[in-house]
Structures are given as structure tokens and as C-alpha cells.
Amino acid sequence: MKQTILLVFLFISILLFAQTEVTLWHSYRGDEKDALMQVVDNFNKSHTDIKLNALGIPYDAFPDKITAAIPRGKGPDIFIFAHDRIGGWVEADIIEPIDFYLEKDISGNFVDGAWNPMLYDGSVYGLPMSLKSIILFYNSDIIKTPPKTTDEMISMAKKYTDASKGKYGLVYEIANFYYHACWLQGFGGKIFDNKDIPVLNSPENIRSFQFAQDLFLKEKIVPPEVSNVLVTTLFNEGKAAMVINGPWFRGEISGVPYEVELLPIISEINKPAIPFMSSEGVLMSAKSEHKDAAFKVMEYLVGEDAAFIFATVGKQPVALKSVYERPEVKNDKYLPKFKAQIENSRPMPSIPQMTSVWSPASTAINAAVNGKDPKATLDEAQDKVMSTLKAAGYIK
């Protein structure tokens, strides 16, 4: 009997010793994090040869942490992030192409727009998990009919703004360039021309910056110093009538009746706001010492069981087509609006040059919102990006 127990113990010890540990970094919070933890737990229960460890990293610090940690061998084996950094990370030898691990073409398994952003220079660098763009949320106890135009949005927002009581008609991260892109692209602006040269200080971009400045300083419908925490807090306290945010926000809403609507038509030009679209995927570190095991985890994360949890628990517009045939997902009343907004969005540029844009552009929109001349802020951003790209050899 003792020998049997000893043998069983020895067998279990060998199994544990033989386990390969795979580390996953993510920036999920709220219901998205809950869904991921459930998927990680399911993976670990169903796999004896691999142990998956998940570590949350604050979103704002995520790209820099990846860029700093992986080259030193201190980063994760795999991580979840939007596609816009792929080009820069490829050029910096941060992420691994996964063509070798793909035994067949699986691009058809995913919804339109999800697969191509995972490619760079003809190679595949990630497996898509979800498609995301921002949209208009509104408290349905306060607003019965959502605005269709920016003039309507501003009028409604002014009606429900009372700064003395901490109440605002419109709340979003107005000084965050990712959120501002919906106005920039709606006004006809863009970040690069057709030769991948930055055009940050174009007339259309300047006009969009003026629009954001007016929302804050002239109309006074957006609170100062907006963070993602403040957006959630004000909405959950019933102090925000409308919020511009992404599908991840659904998992942060607590006790507030809400609906979603497409971003409004920009009244001045009679064209819709056009947000960034991101294909969020799981990417492999070029420095991972467990690439075979890491790819097995990647496959699991985009498989149907995991995608179903991300869709129902995490409330994500997942990338896997087959999940949308399941009743629990098909009957989600919000998904049609999210899908419609994604169709009226524009993929974030994923060329390496985009990495050099984020910081100067974010500094520029923050300065403009707080009263600096929009043209001056964008001229400064353009000069800084051009200087950086010339130094890096992207522009002669």
C-alpha cells in the first residue's frame, strides 16, 4: 500500500515537474478580467503539461513595459494587445512571427476586419481575439432618445450639465488621442498620407482639435482632467448622461440602465464621427523560451470555448465567427450596434511609424483642450514626429 501511494506521489511529482509555465500579460479590468481569469482557470484544469499564469498590467504603462522588458528577457511569453503596435514591435524584434505554427489557413474563422491587422510584411504575428471601437453610451433613465448629430449631442449635454453638483452631459477622455480620433477622422483628417508621411497639422486635424477645445472650454459639457476611472465613477453615480467609451466599459457599469448608439454625425460637415478600430489579439514574445507551449495557449485563447466566455462574461465583440451562432451571443442586444460602429470605423495604423505618433499627438490634444492654439499644438507634434522618424531613418 505504501509503495502504491509512493508511486502515485512520484507520478504526480513528475507531472508537476514536467509542466511548462507560460506567462500571459494583459490589461483587462472589470468583466473582461473576470472572463480572462475564468479562461485561464479552465485552461489549467484541462492541461497537465502547461501551467498558464496571467499578470495584469495597467493599460497606460503596457506598451512601454513590453518594449522595455522583452528585450531583457524579463517579459511575458505571450500578451494581449491591440494591433497598432505590431509594426514597431516587429522592427524592434519584440514579437515572434507565428506562420511556422499555423498548419493551415485559419483566417476564415474570424469576422471581417479581424485577421489582416495581425499581419505585417507578409507574416502573421498574432491571433485575433476581439474587434473594438468606441461608441456612445447613455443613461436611459436620463436620455430617452439619443442624439443623432453633434449639435443635438451638445444641446442635450448642456441640459444635463451642472458642474456645481459634479454632473456632466458628456464624459469621455477628451485629452486622450485615441478617443479624439473619432472627431479627427470624422472631419476628414488622418495621421499619415498615402506615402506614410505624417500629416498631423493638416487643416482637417486642426479643425477637429478646435472642436474638442470648444466642447471643453466653450460648451463646458465635459469635466476637467478626465480619466477612465472618473468616466466609470460618474456614470455609475448617475452623474454622466452620456459617455464615449469602448465595449470594455460594459463590464464596468454597475446598477445603471443604459443603451448604446452610434457616434453622432458631425453637424458642421454632415459626416459621421469615425473612431479607430482595433483588432485585439494575442501576440508571442520573440524572447519566449517556451514558444511551442505559448502557441498552444494562443490557440486556446481564440478557440470557441474561450471566445464564448469572452463574449458572454467579458461582453466583448469577439473575433471568432462561430460564437455568434450561439443563442447567448446572438441575442445580445448591444452587439448589433457595436458591429455597426466597427463597420464605420478605421483600423489604427500599425506601421512602425505609428509608435512615434502617440506621445506627441496625446500631448497636443491635451494642450489644445486646455486652451492652447490647436494649430500651434499640431505644428509642434508634427515637427517632433518628423524629427523622430528622420532620426530613425523612416524619412529621408
N, C-alpha and C positions, 0 to 999 in steps of 0.2 A: 504493500500500500504506500509506504513511504517512498519507495522507488518510483511509483506511478506519479505521485504528487511532485516529486523532484523533477521527473521528466517533463511534466506539464509546465512546471515553473520555468524549466530550462528552455522549452519550446517558445513560451511567451516572451522570455527574455531575448531570445534570438530574433524573434519577430520585431520586438521593440528596437533592438539594436540595429536591425537592418532597415528601419524606417528612414526615408529621406525627408528632411524637413524643407518645406518650401515656404518662403516668406512673401506675403502679399501686402503692399501698401495701398491705401485708399483714402479718400477724403469725405466719405459718406457720413451723414448725420441723420438723426430722426428715423423715419421709417425705412429709408434706404439703408441705413446702417443695420437696423434690425433684420432686414431681409438678407443682407450680406452675411451677418452672423449666423443666421439660420442655414444658409447655403454652406458656409464653412463647416458648421457642425454636421450637416448631412454628408458632406464630403469625407470628413474624418471618420464618421461611423461606417462608411461604405468602402473605405480604403485602408488596408493594413500596411501597405508598403510606403505610403506617403502621409506625412502629417502637415497640414496646412495651417500656418499661423498668419493672422490678419492684424495689421497695425494701422490705426487711423492717424493721419497727418492733417493738420489744418490746411484748408484749400489754398489760402493765400501764400503759404510757405512751401506748398507742394512742389512746384516746378524747380525752384532753386534748390530744394533739398535733394531732389532726384539728380539734378545736374552736378551737385557737389558730392553726393555720397557714392553714386555708382562707380565713377572712375577710380575711387579709392577702395573699391571692394566692400563698402560698408552699406550698400543699399539693398533693396529687395531683390528677389528672383523675378517677380512679376509685379505689375502695378496697374491700377485703373486710372485712366485719364482721357481727356478729350483729344481729338486728332490733331489740333492745331500745332502742337509742339513736335510732331513726328519728324518733319524735315530737319529741324535743328538738332534733334537728338540723334538722328541717323548720322549727320555730318560730324557730330561730336563723339561718335562711337558709344552712345549711351544705350541704344536698344538693338536687339538682335532680329534679323530677318527670319521669318518662320516658314518660308517656302519649303525648306527641307523636310519639315514635319508634316506638311499637308499632303496627304496621299492622293487627294482628288480635289477638284474644284468645288468648293462649298459656297461660293459667292451667292448662288441662287437660294440659299437657305435664309437669306436676310432680306429685310424690307428695302425698298428702293432708297438709295442715298446712304446706306449704312456701310457698304463694303469699300467703295472706291476711296474714301478718305483714309482708310487703313493702309493704302498703298503709297509708296514713294520710290520714284525712279525704277518702276517696274517690279519692285519686290513688295511682299506682304509683311507688315510689321506688327499687326495686331488683329485680334478677333473682336468684332463689334458686339457691344452689349446693349446699347440703347441709343436712341436719337433724341436730342434735346434742343429746345429753343425756348426763349421767354414768351410769355403770354400775359394777358390781363386777367387778374383775379379780382373779384369784387364781393363785398359783403352783401349777400342777398336780402338781409334784413334792412339794410340802408338803401341800397340801389335796386330798383325793380327792373329797369331797362338799361343795359349797359350802353356806353357811348359808342357811336359808330365813327365819329370824327374827332380830331384833336380839339376842335372848338367846343364840341359837346363835352369832351373829357375835362377840359379846363373849366367850363361853366359848372359842371357837376362838382368838380373838386373844390372850387371856391365856395360852393354852397355848404359843403360839409367840412370846411376847414375852420378851426378855431384854435389858433396857436396857444392862446392863453390857457386852454384846457388840454393841450397836448394832442389835439385832434387834427388830422390832415386828410384831405380828399384824395391825394395821390402819394403813395410811398414807394420808392424804389431807390436803388443805389445810383443816384443821379451822377455822382462823380466817378463812377466805375465805367471804364471804356467799353467793357463787354456789354453792359446794359445800354450804354449810349449808342451802340452800333445800330440799333433799330431805327433811330432817327437819322443817323448819318447815311445809312444805305437807303432809307426811305426818301430822303431829299435828293437821291441820285449820286451820293458820294461813294467813294471807295478808298481802299488803303494803298493798292498798287495799280499801276497802269498795265497794259497788256504785255509789257516787257519786264514786269516785276520790279519796276522802279517806284519807290514810294511817292504818293501824291497827297500827303496828309493835309497840306494847306490849300487844297482846291476850293473854289468858291462854294461848291455844294457842302463840303465838310464844314467850312466856316459858318454857313447858314445854319447847319444843324447844331453847332456849338452855341450860336446865338439863341436858338430855340430852347435849348436846355437852360441857358442862363436866364431867359425870360421866365421859364417855369418856376425857377427858384427865387429870383430877385424881384421880378415884376409881378407875377401872379401870386407868389408866396403860398403855393399849394403843396410844396414838398418840404419836409422838415430838414433842418441842417444836420450835417455830419451823419448821414445815413449809413448804417452797417447792416449786414444780413441779420444780425441779432435784433436790431431795432425794428426792421421790417416785420419780423415774426412777432415780436412783442406787441407792437402797435396793432397789428391785425388781430391777434388773439385777444387783445383787450378791447376790441371794438372801436379803436381809435383811428383806424385807417379804412376809408371807404373803398379805395381801390389800391391794388398792389400790382406792380410789374415784377414777375419772377418766373422761374422755371418749374418743371414738373416736380423737382425735388421739394418744392415748397408745400406740396400737398401733404407730405409726411410730417410737416411742422405745424400744420393748422390744428388747433385744438378747441373744440366747442363753438366754433363759429360757422354758421351756414354760409356757404359760398358757391359761386358759379365761376366759370371761365369764359372769356370771349377773345376773339382775335384782336390783336393790336389795332388801334384805330387808323383810319385814313388821315393823312396829314392834310388838314384843310387848305393850307396855303397853296399846295400843288395838286391836290386831289389824287394823291397816290398813297398806297398803304405803307405803314412802317414795315421795315424788313429786318428782322433780327438775324443774328448769327445762328447758324445751325451747327451743332457739334455732334459728331459720331463718337460716342464714348466707348472705348474699348479696353481690353486687357493686353498689355504690352510686356515683352520679355526683356530683362536686363541683358546687355551684351556681356556682362561680367558674372552672370549666374554660373555657379558650379554644378547646378542640377537642372540642366536645360531639358532633358527628357521628362523628368518629373514635373518641371514647371509647365511644359506644354500640355501634359495630361490635365493639370489643374485648369489651364486656359480653356481647353475643350469642355471641361465640366462646367465652367462658369457661363459658357454660351449654349449649353445643352438645354433641352426642353424643361427638365425638372427645375433647374436653377432659374431659367428665364421666367417660368411660371411664378416662382416666388418673388422675383424682382418686379414682376408686373402686378401681382396681387397684394403682396405685403409692402413692397417698396414703392408701388404706384408709379413705376417707370414706363415710358413708351419704349418697350424693349425692341431689340433689333430682329429677333428670331421670328420669322413669318408664322410658323406653325402654331405658336402660342395664341395667336389671335383667333384661332378656330375654337378655342376652349371657351365655354359659356361664361365663365367668371371674368374673362378678359374681354370677350366680345361685347358683353353687356355693361362694361364700364362706361358710364355716360359722359365722362370727360375726355376719353381717348379720341373721339372724332374731332373735337376742337384742337387738341394737341397735334393730331396728324395734319389737320388743315393748316395750322400755323407753321408746322415744319415744312409743308409744301410751299409756303410763302416766306421762306427764309433763304439764307445764302450760306453755304459752307464757309467756315472760317478758313482763311488761307493757311496752308500747312507747310509752305516753303520755309527754308531756314531763315530767310529774312524777317519772317513774322516775329521771331523771338526778340528781335531788336526793336520792335514797334511797341510792345505792350507798355513798358515803363514810361517812355516819353509821351505816348498817347494818353495814358492814365494821368500823368502829371498835368498835361494840357487841359483835359476836360475838368479836372479838379480846379485848376486856376480860373478857367472860364466861368464855371458855375459860380465861383466866389467873386466875380466881378472884373477879372482881367479881360482885356480886349480879345475876343475869340481869334481874330486873325493873328495877333501877336503870339498867342499861345501855340497856335498851329505852325506858325513860321519857326518858332523855337523847336518844336517837336520834329518838324521836317529836317531842319539843319542837324539836329542831334542824330536822327536815324541815318541820314545820308552820310554823316561823318563816320558813324559806326560801321556802316556797310562798306564804305570805301576802304576803311582800315582793315576790314576782314576780307577784302578782295572781291566782294559781290558786285561792286560798281567800279568801273574804271575811271 
